[in-house]
Amino acid sequence: MKIVVAAKERLYHFFSAYAPQSGCSDQAKEEFWSLLDEKTAEVPSKDVIMVAGDLNGHVGATKDGYSCHGGFGYGSRNADGERILEYAESHNLTIVNTVFRKRDSHLISYYSGSSKSQIDFVLVKDRDRSILTDAKIVPYETVALRHRPLICTLKIAPPRLAGRALRCS
């Protein structure tokens, strides 16, 4: 799903994404990432892109050579996490919830029994990173089965009105 919001002189393209789970076929995963790549590339370069969702991969706790990773993630990286990092690098996106230093309870987005991980992410163009002032998981709240809400704080200017506003009396 994609929502476009007009603000000031720019458009904000918000993508909501749900990647196939780790047990899904490689073909299903490739189809998902190809479609997301295609839709991301269609956004005009002057516009803001935000991709948010359950990307079903572990990007790990550290950068390890990826400029898109902020260095403050959780856990170990896996192959699906590598795919998230490759997608982010190819579109000059930053994984926002790895940028801000947080305690583990504000990084872990998924709990299943004794297993816990960070699989829900928000990505934004590197050049627009400054519009996000914070990102964290809200512990102990559940929005979907086993998932915790990921909250981001944005600075978005309202659109300018053409001409003067009319007053009704």
C-alpha positions as CSV (number, residue, x, y, z in Angstrom):
1,M,0.0,0.0,0.0
2,K,1.2,3.6,-0.7
3,I,-0.1,6.9,0.6
4,V,1.0,10.2,-0.9
5,V,0.9,13.4,1.3
6,A,1.4,16.9,0.0
7,A,3.5,19.1,2.3
8,K,5.2,22.4,1.4
9,E,6.8,22.0,-2.0
10,R,7.3,18.2,-1.7
11,L,5.3,15.1,-1.8
12,Y,5.8,12.4,0.8
13,H,5.4,8.8,-0.4
14,F,4.6,6.4,2.5
15,F,4.9,2.7,1.6
16,S,3.5,0.0,3.9
17,A,5.2,-3.3,3.2
18,Y,4.9,-6.8,4.4
19,A,7.7,-9.1,3.2
20,P,7.3,-12.8,2.9
21,Q,8.3,-14.8,6.1
22,S,11.6,-16.7,6.3
23,G,9.8,-20.0,5.5
24,C,8.4,-18.7,2.2
25,S,9.9,-19.6,-1.2
26,D,12.8,-17.7,-2.7
27,Q,10.5,-16.9,-5.6
28,A,7.9,-15.2,-3.3
29,K,10.7,-13.2,-1.7
30,E,12.2,-12.2,-5.1
31,E,8.8,-11.1,-6.4
32,F,8.2,-9.0,-3.3
33,W,11.6,-7.2,-3.4
34,S,11.4,-6.7,-7.2
35,L,8.0,-5.0,-6.8
36,L,9.2,-2.8,-4.0
37,D,12.3,-2.0,-6.0
38,E,10.2,-1.0,-9.0
39,K,7.7,1.1,-7.0
40,T,10.5,2.9,-5.0
41,A,12.3,3.7,-8.3
42,E,9.1,5.3,-9.7
43,V,9.0,8.0,-7.0
44,P,10.4,11.3,-8.4
45,S,13.8,12.1,-7.0
46,K,12.7,15.4,-5.3
47,D,10.0,13.7,-3.3
48,V,10.4,12.0,0.1
49,I,10.1,8.2,0.4
50,M,9.3,6.4,3.6
51,V,9.0,2.6,3.6
52,A,7.6,1.1,6.8
53,G,6.6,-2.4,7.7
54,D,7.3,-6.0,8.7
55,L,10.3,-6.7,6.4
56,N,10.8,-10.2,8.0
57,G,14.6,-10.0,8.2
58,H,17.3,-9.4,10.8
59,V,19.6,-6.5,9.9
60,G,21.7,-7.1,13.0
61,A,23.2,-4.9,15.7
62,T,26.1,-3.3,13.8
63,K,26.8,-1.6,10.4
64,D,29.4,-4.0,9.1
65,G,30.1,-1.9,6.1
66,Y,26.5,-0.8,5.3
67,S,26.0,2.9,5.3
68,C,22.2,2.4,5.5
69,H,22.5,0.9,8.9
70,G,22.8,3.4,11.8
71,G,24.8,1.0,14.0
72,F,22.2,0.5,16.7
73,G,20.2,-2.5,15.7
74,Y,19.4,-5.7,17.6
75,G,20.5,-9.3,17.3
76,S,22.4,-11.2,14.5
77,R,22.0,-10.5,10.8
78,N,20.4,-13.2,8.5
79,A,20.0,-13.6,4.8
80,D,16.7,-11.8,4.7
81,G,18.3,-9.0,6.7
82,E,21.0,-8.8,4.0
83,R,18.3,-8.3,1.4
84,I,16.8,-5.4,3.4
85,L,20.3,-3.8,3.6
86,E,20.9,-4.3,-0.1
87,Y,17.5,-2.8,-1.0
88,A,18.2,0.2,1.3
89,E,21.7,0.7,-0.1
90,S,20.5,0.5,-3.7
91,H,17.9,3.3,-3.1
92,N,20.0,5.5,-0.8
93,L,17.7,4.8,2.2
94,T,18.6,4.8,5.9
95,I,17.0,2.2,8.2
96,V,15.8,4.8,10.7
97,N,15.2,2.5,13.7
98,T,18.9,1.6,13.7
99,V,20.0,5.3,13.9
100,F,19.0,6.1,17.4
101,R,20.7,4.4,20.4
102,K,18.0,2.6,22.4
103,R,17.8,-0.1,25.0
104,D,16.8,-3.5,23.7
105,S,13.2,-3.2,24.7
106,H,12.8,-0.2,22.4
107,L,14.4,-2.1,19.5
108,I,12.8,-5.6,19.7
109,S,9.6,-5.5,17.6
110,Y,8.6,-9.2,17.5
111,Y,8.2,-11.7,20.3
112,S,7.2,-15.4,19.9
113,G,7.7,-17.5,23.0
114,S,11.3,-17.0,24.1
115,S,12.3,-15.8,20.7
116,K,12.6,-12.0,20.1
117,S,13.9,-10.0,17.1
118,Q,13.8,-6.8,15.2
119,I,12.0,-7.3,12.0
120,D,9.8,-4.2,11.7
121,F,11.6,-1.2,10.1
122,V,11.2,2.4,8.8
123,L,13.4,3.5,5.9
124,V,13.8,7.0,4.5
125,K,16.1,8.6,1.9
126,D,19.5,9.5,3.4
127,R,19.1,13.1,2.4
128,D,15.8,13.3,4.3
129,R,17.0,11.6,7.5
130,S,16.7,14.9,9.4
131,I,12.9,14.9,9.2
132,L,12.9,12.0,11.6
133,T,13.8,13.0,15.1
134,D,13.2,9.6,16.9
135,A,12.2,6.0,16.3
136,K,11.4,3.4,18.9
137,I,9.4,0.3,19.7
138,V,6.7,0.8,22.4
139,P,7.3,-2.2,24.7
140,Y,4.3,-4.0,26.2
141,E,1.9,-2.8,23.6
142,T,0.7,-5.1,20.8
143,V,-0.7,-4.0,17.5
144,A,-0.7,-7.3,15.7
145,L,-0.1,-10.8,17.0
146,R,3.4,-10.8,18.6
147,H,4.4,-7.4,17.1
148,R,5.1,-4.2,19.1
149,P,4.3,-0.8,17.6
150,L,7.1,1.2,16.0
151,I,6.7,4.9,16.6
152,C,8.6,7.6,14.6
153,T,8.6,11.3,15.2
154,L,8.6,13.4,12.0
155,K,9.0,17.1,11.2
156,I,6.8,17.8,8.3
157,A,5.9,21.4,7.2
158,P,2.3,22.0,6.1
159,P,1.6,22.8,2.5
160,R,1.6,26.5,1.5
161,L,-1.7,27.9,0.3
162,A,-1.7,29.6,-3.0
163,G,-2.8,33.2,-2.6
164,R,-4.6,34.4,0.6
165,A,-7.0,32.5,2.7
166,L,-10.7,33.6,2.4
167,R,-12.6,34.5,5.5
168,C,-16.2,33.8,6.0
169,S,-18.3,36.0,8.3
